[in-house]
């Protein structure tokens, strides 16, 4: 499964690392990529997940989850 997260307030590479580290910590067996120019974090190979959990992870990292796309 592939999940794309549209995230507000990411402005620099420090933001990218912060979001990527938070998602990798929560989903260690998942490939995480964060694209600063598109403001999208992509999780590939993620198993069962809860939307609220992903929102909380992003919120706790200091950013806003705007929209989620499950593919």
MMTF fields as JSON, N, C-alpha, C and O atoms, coordinates in Angstrom:
{
  "mmtfVersion": "1.0.0",
  "mmtfProducer": "UNKNOWN",
  "numBonds": 283,
  "numAtoms": 284,
  "numGroups": 71,
  "numChains": 1,
  "numModels": 1,
  "chainsPerModel": [1],
  "groupsPerChain": [71],
  "chainIdList": ["A"],
  "bondAtomList": [4, 2, 8, 6, 12, 10, 16, 14, 20, 18, 24, 22, 28, 26, 32, 30, 36, 34, 40, 38, 44, 42, 48, 46, 52, 50, 56, 54, 60, 58, 64, 62, 68, 66, 72, 70, 76, 74, 80, 78, 84, 82, 88, 86, 92, 90, 96, 94, 100, 98, 104, 102, 108, 106, 112, 110, 116, 114, 120, 118, 124, 122, 128, 126, 132, 130, 136, 134, 140, 138, 144, 142, 148, 146, 152, 150, 156, 154, 160, 158, 164, 162, 168, 166, 172, 170, 176, 174, 180, 178, 184, 182, 188, 186, 192, 190, 196, 194, 200, 198, 204, 202, 208, 206, 212, 210, 216, 214, 220, 218, 224, 222, 228, 226, 232, 230, 236, 234, 240, 238, 244, 242, 248, 246, 252, 250, 256, 254, 260, 258, 264, 262, 268, 266, 272, 270, 276, 274, 280, 278],
  "bondOrderList": [1, 1, 1, 1, 1, 1, 1, 1, 1, 1, 1, 1, 1, 1, 1, 1, 1, 1, 1, 1, 1, 1, 1, 1, 1, 1, 1, 1, 1, 1, 1, 1, 1, 1, 1, 1, 1, 1, 1, 1, 1, 1, 1, 1, 1, 1, 1, 1, 1, 1, 1, 1, 1, 1, 1, 1, 1, 1, 1, 1, 1, 1, 1, 1, 1, 1, 1, 1, 1, 1],
  "groupList": [{"groupName": "UNK", "atomNameList": ["N", "CA", "C", "O"], "elementList": ["N", "C", "C", "O"], "formalChargeList": [0, 0, 0, 0], "bondAtomList": [1, 0, 2, 1, 3, 2], "bondOrderList": [1, 1, 2], "singleLetterCode": "X", "chemCompType": "L-PEPTIDE LINKING"}],
  "groupTypeList": [0, 0, 0, 0, 0, 0, 0, 0, 0, 0, 0, 0, 0, 0, 0, 0, 0, 0, 0, 0, 0, 0, 0, 0, 0, 0, 0, 0, 0, 0, 0, 0, 0, 0, 0, 0, 0, 0, 0, 0, 0, 0, 0, 0, 0, 0, 0, 0, 0, 0, 0, 0, 0, 0, 0, 0, 0, 0, 0, 0, 0, 0, 0, 0, 0, 0, 0, 0, 0, 0, 0],
  "groupIdList": [1, 2, 3, 4, 5, 6, 7, 8, 9, 10, 11, 12, 13, 14, 15, 16, 17, 18, 19, 20, 21, 22, 23, 24, 25, 26, 27, 28, 29, 30, 31, 32, 33, 34, 35, 36, 37, 38, 39, 40, 41, 42, 43, 44, 45, 46, 47, 48, 49, 50, 51, 52, 53, 54, 55, 56, 57, 58, 59, 60, 61, 62, 63, 64, 65, 66, 67, 68, 69, 70, 71],
  "secStructList": [7, 3, 3, 3, 3, 3, 3, 3, 1, 7, 7, 1, 2, 2, 2, 2, 2, 2, 2, 2, 2, 2, 2, 2, 2, 2, 7, 6, 6, 1, 3, 3, 3, 3, 3, 6, 6, 6, 6, 3, 3, 3, 3, 3, 1, 7, 7, 1, 7, 7, 2, 2, 2, 2, 2, 2, 2, 2, 2, 2, 2, 6, 7, 3, 3, 3, 3, 3, 3, 3, 7],
  "xCoordList": [0.837, 0.0, 0.889, 1.973, 0.406, 1.138, 0.235, -0.936, 0.801, 0.059, 0.846, 2.057, 0.151, 0.757, 0.093, -1.132, 0.922, 0.432, 0.804, 1.981, -0.184, 0.053, 0.201, -0.711, 1.366, 1.717, 2.03, 2.848, 1.376, 1.647, 2.782, 3.086, 3.396, 4.402, 5.797, 6.675, 6.047, 7.417, 8.098, 7.632, 9.201, 9.844, 11.315, 11.909, 11.914, 13.349, 13.703, 12.841, 14.965, 15.422, 15.349, 15.195, 15.456, 15.28, 13.857, 13.653, 12.88, 11.485, 11.33, 10.645, 11.971, 11.91, 12.451, 11.819, 13.616, 14.212, 13.322, 13.178, 12.742, 11.889, 10.665, 10.332, 10.003, 8.841, 9.262, 8.614, 10.346, 10.802, 11.168, 10.78, 11.898, 12.283, 11.062, 11.014, 10.081, 8.874, 8.112, 7.655, 7.979, 7.256, 8.046, 7.46, 9.364, 10.188, 10.174, 10.216, 10.117, 10.059, 8.739, 8.718, 7.653, 6.33, 6.127, 5.421, 6.745, 6.588, 7.969, 8.368, 8.704, 10.097, 10.265, 11.346, 9.241, 9.36, 8.823, 8.568, 8.652, 8.061, 9.097, 9.919, 9.057, 9.914, 9.235, 8.09, 9.961, 9.416, 10.257, 11.482, 9.592, 10.243, 9.453, 8.222, 10.163, 9.508, 10.014, 11.219, 9.075, 9.386, 9.016, 7.836, 10.024, 9.795, 9.083, 8.192, 9.45, 8.847, 7.352, 6.582, 6.946, 5.528, 4.825, 3.597, 5.619, 5.101, 4.326, 3.274, 4.899, 4.262, 5.224, 6.383, 4.724, 5.45, 4.793, 3.569, 5.619, 5.114, 5.589, 6.776, 4.66, 4.967, 4.635, 3.497, 5.616, 5.393, 5.625, 6.582, 4.718, 4.833, 4.228, 4.474, 3.449, 2.83, 1.671, 0.901, 1.566, 0.477, -0.715, -0.959, -1.441, -2.595, -2.182, -1.131, -3.01, -2.71, -4.024, -5.096, -3.921, -5.074, -4.814, -3.746, -5.786, -5.637, -5.333, -4.501, -6.002, -5.775, -4.337, -3.746, -3.778, -2.395, -1.428, -0.501, -1.643, -0.777, -0.909, 0.085, -2.135, -2.345, -1.614, -0.996, -1.687, -1.014, 0.497, 1.154, 1.059, 2.505, 2.951, 3.937, 2.227, 2.57, 2.375, 3.215, 1.28, 1.029, 2.133, 2.637, 2.502, 3.543, 4.899, 5.729, 5.12, 6.367, 6.335, 7.36, 5.145, 5.02, 4.461, 4.635, 3.789, 3.278, 1.804, 1.244, 1.18, -0.254, -0.501, -0.076, -1.188, -1.597, -2.853, -3.898, -2.736, -3.84, -4.742, -5.967, -4.131, -4.886, -4.081, -2.85, -4.805, -4.163, -4.726, -5.935, -3.813, -4.214, -3.711, -2.52, -4.617, -4.252, -4.349, -5.39, -3.26, -3.232, -2.937, -2.874],
  "yCoordList": [-1.167, 0.0, 1.24, 1.249, 2.279, 3.541, 4.647, 4.747, 5.474, 6.595, 7.866, 7.916, 8.889, 10.195, 11.175, 11.233, 11.939, 12.912, 14.312, 14.613, 15.158, 16.557, 17.303, 17.307, 17.94, 18.516, 20.0, 20.389, 20.817, 22.261, 22.58, 21.805, 23.728, 24.321, 23.733, 24.1, 22.842, 22.385, 23.427, 23.706, 24.005, 25.089, 24.844, 25.588, 23.8, 23.602, 22.126, 21.301, 21.806, 20.418, 19.917, 18.717, 20.816, 20.408, 19.882, 18.882, 20.554, 20.114, 18.723, 17.86, 18.525, 17.24, 16.13, 15.084, 16.363, 15.352, 15.068, 13.921, 16.108, 15.945, 15.07, 14.158, 15.363, 14.576, 13.15, 12.189, 13.016, 11.69, 10.845, 9.679, 11.41, 10.663, 10.236, 9.114, 11.118, 10.794, 9.636, 8.726, 9.672, 8.606, 7.296, 6.227, 7.368, 6.149, 5.507, 4.283, 6.318, 5.778, 5.039, 3.983, 5.587, 4.973, 3.761, 2.821, 3.782, 2.717, 2.258, 2.57, 1.521, 1.167, 0.256, 0.227, -0.479, -1.393, -0.78, -1.492, 0.537, 1.259, 2.187, 2.768, 2.328, 3.293, 4.653, 4.807, 5.642, 6.995, 7.962, 7.991, 8.748, 9.805, 11.084, 11.069, 12.19, 13.478, 14.423, 14.619, 15.007, 15.94, 17.346, 17.685, 18.154, 19.502, 20.382, 21.146, 20.293, 21.164, 20.896, 21.819, 19.646, 19.289, 19.265, 19.218, 19.297, 19.219, 17.908, 17.879, 16.826, 15.514, 14.503, 14.405, 13.756, 12.614, 11.36, 11.229, 10.442, 9.203, 8.027, 7.904, 7.17, 5.94, 4.783, 4.66, 3.934, 2.785, 1.505, 1.382, 0.553, -0.719, -0.698, -1.597, 0.316, 0.417, -0.571, -0.739, -1.211, -2.147, -1.412, -0.252, -2.061, -1.413, -0.122, -0.061, 0.879, 2.156, 2.822, 2.446, 3.804, 4.594, 6.036, 6.579, 6.653, 8.031, 8.962, 9.861, 8.753, 9.603, 9.478, 10.463, 8.272, 8.076, 8.867, 9.502, 8.828, 9.591, 11.091, 11.816, 11.551, 12.973, 13.367, 14.429, 12.515, 12.787, 12.831, 13.697, 11.917, 11.896, 13.212, 13.813, 13.651, 14.896, 16.092, 16.991, 16.115, 17.208, 17.279, 18.359, 16.132, 16.096, 16.556, 17.066, 16.375, 16.838, 18.35, 18.958, 18.953, 20.401, 20.88, 22.043, 19.992, 20.329, 19.975, 19.362, 20.363, 20.132, 19.164, 19.406, 18.072, 17.138, 17.699, 17.827, 18.034, 18.661, 17.618, 17.701, 16.638, 15.637, 14.354, 14.369, 13.235, 11.933, 11.225, 11.212, 10.632, 9.86, 8.43, 8.212, 7.46, 6.047, 5.444, 5.528, 4.834, 4.273, 2.796, 2.156],
  "zCoordList": [0.0, 0.0, 0.0, 0.583, -0.665, -0.735, -0.196, -0.562, 0.68, 1.253, 0.977, 1.19, 0.503, 0.306, 1.269, 1.372, 1.968, 2.937, 2.473, 2.278, 2.297, 1.966, 3.285, 4.112, 3.477, 4.78, 4.628, 3.795, 5.436, 5.464, 6.427, 7.334, 6.214, 7.104, 6.968, 7.75, 6.019, 5.78, 4.899, 3.794, 5.382, 4.645, 4.326, 3.546, 4.924, 4.734, 4.893, 5.196, 4.69, 4.821, 6.255, 6.482, 7.224, 8.626, 8.827, 9.515, 8.228, 8.301, 7.683, 8.231, 6.545, 5.85, 6.757, 6.91, 7.352, 8.235, 9.448, 9.869, 9.99, 11.169, 10.854, 11.61, 9.726, 9.309, 8.965, 9.381, 8.205, 7.805, 9.024, 9.103, 9.959, 11.171, 11.977, 12.48, 12.103, 12.875, 12.227, 12.919, 10.91, 10.208, 10.226, 10.393, 10.055, 10.088, 11.467, 11.582, 12.503, 13.861, 14.09, 14.722, 13.581, 13.762, 12.855, 13.221, 11.673, 10.68, 10.208, 9.086, 11.05, 10.731, 9.516, 8.928, 9.128, 7.991, 6.702, 5.73, 6.695, 5.575, 4.953, 5.661, 3.625, 2.942, 2.995, 2.572, 3.525, 3.666, 2.837, 2.955, 2.003, 1.231, 1.432, 1.436, 1.599, 1.78, 0.698, 0.54, -0.046, -1.132, -0.667, -0.574, -0.379, 0.13, -0.892, -0.522, -2.151, -3.168, -3.34, -3.603, -3.192, -3.314, -1.96, -1.89, -0.88, 0.488, 0.714, 1.351, 0.159, 0.256, 0.866, 0.462, 1.844, 2.397, 1.837, 1.849, 1.347, 0.768, 1.604, 1.903, 1.976, 2.699, 1.77, 1.318, 1.479, 0.613, 1.398, 2.162, 1.187, 1.875, 3.269, 4.073, 3.551, 4.87, 4.96, 4.015, 6.105, 6.347, 6.94, 6.606, 7.795, 8.409, 9.132, 9.77, 9.021, 9.658, 10.06, 9.587, 10.929, 11.313, 10.918, 11.198, 10.269, 9.81, 10.98, 10.859, 12.104, 13.274, 13.781, 14.224, 13.715, 14.153, 13.266, 13.768, 11.953, 11.047, 11.306, 11.3, 11.532, 11.82, 13.104, 13.171, 14.111, 15.384, 15.215, 15.793, 14.436, 14.193, 13.548, 13.975, 12.529, 11.837, 12.756, 12.786, 13.505, 14.457, 15.507, 15.815, 16.05, 17.09, 16.552, 17.306, 15.256, 14.637, 14.398, 14.091, 14.54, 14.409, 13.084, 12.719, 12.359, 11.034, 10.941, 11.85, 9.84, 9.654, 8.504, 7.375, 8.799, 7.758, 7.103, 7.742, 5.815, 5.091, 4.452, 4.545, 3.805, 3.073, 2.967, 2.972, 2.869, 2.744, 1.521, 1.29, 0.736, -0.434, -0.241, -0.021, -0.321, -0.214, -1.594, -2.246, -2.043, -3.402, -3.37, -4.42]
}
